[in-house]
Amino acid sequence: MSKSIKLAILGLGTVGTGVVNLINDNLAELKRRSGREIIITEVGTRRQRDDIDPSIIQNDDLMAIAASDNVDIVIEVIGGTTLAKDIIMHAIKNGKHVVTANKALLAEHGNEIFALAEAHDVHVAYEAAVAGGIPIIKVMREALAANKIDWLAGIINGTGNFIMTEMRDKGRPFEDVLVEAQELGYAEADPTFDVEGIDAAHKLALLASIAFGIPLQFDKVYCEGITGITLQDVNYAEELGYRIKHLGFAVRRNSEDGQQGSAGIELRVHPTLIPQDALLANVNGVKNAVLVNSHPLGQTLYCGDGAGAGATASAVMADVMDLVRVLGTNDHSQRSHHVPHLAFMPEQLSDTPILRAEQMTTGYYLRVHAYDNPGVLADITRILSDAGINIDAILQKPAHKLGQVPVIILTLPVVESQMNLAIAKIEKLAAVTDKVVRIRLDELAQ
Ligand code: HSE
């Protein structure tokens, strides 16, 4: 048998502990699949743990572990973008392959990290960074390598999907469900990353780069979370045959495809109305799902647990197994044995522009509150029609507080700048009492 592969696990939180458990549980399986003995030689942890095998060195000096001769592959699961970055850069400079679940770090500094890895002929693998246990990085970089990807849409934050599902199905309050998601190990250390859409935006930036061969551009992802979603809107959407899901979209808009908007790429994360019978509308709880539309394959859907110890450890160890096979050859340079980090050759990355929010095209759900006066509905619909906005459905509820009526309008796709102008005019109508509530609606994700 060839020499053993030595792993260091940096961080023993939910994911790090999940990796240790997975290796213990499936040791024989891992050896049979790789033909190599896989051993954990060092773990990086701030406090000594007595549940760790005594043969494993526990060390709080993570930089030392990243350079240790006793380590072939460094698994970074501490999270964050400062110390984790220093450690990964140090490991790369010391010729270590790195496996990380750190989507925030890669979304924000991946261009620099991948360039350094290429220069040092090592690989930074990151299956666990996107959609938990779903092997979406491998699918998009390898299985779909012959396709041109037009768009992808996905539920890519397990915590957010868990919260939305529990609220809708059980009417549970937002805060209670969030606490449960934290207890189950789904939520980020700072859960605002989950509920404000930032975690999903990190993952979308990674997926979009792989889909379109563009550099990582997290700062250009339009990002809206779920904190403003009310049960009232969830119920009106259901009444109209739609469901509100928190989705990430990466869409290539071509000038020749008949769209109203500009050519470029839309990167957006936001609550979205989708038809109740759409596949993504029925992905519930902590499940993630990514729907990819590619040519010539067509639509394919990838679904599974998007967060939690077991799901994330599965993805971490899939990367380790890939690297173990590379390390088993005489030539383990990443260029010869690996698809490029972002699926396209680094010198072939494209400068296709990312569209600004005002240039993006989606349908809309509008909730307008107005006094129940004759002609109000006509005024609202005239403003929309003057702006060239096509109404798809209207729902007017009977008057409730102080003679006001909620009017719900669904529109066909429109460029956001036009919708902004129309909403500003609607809000100026004397009979309209509140700010217009708007939620995007998308028919892509059928
Ligand atoms: N907080 C993340 C989620 C964990 O809920 O999806 C997995 O990335």
Residues whose N, C-alpha, C, O or C-beta is under 5 A from the ligand:
A	BS01	HSE	A129 I156 N157 G158 T159 G160 Y186 A187 E188 D194 G306 A307
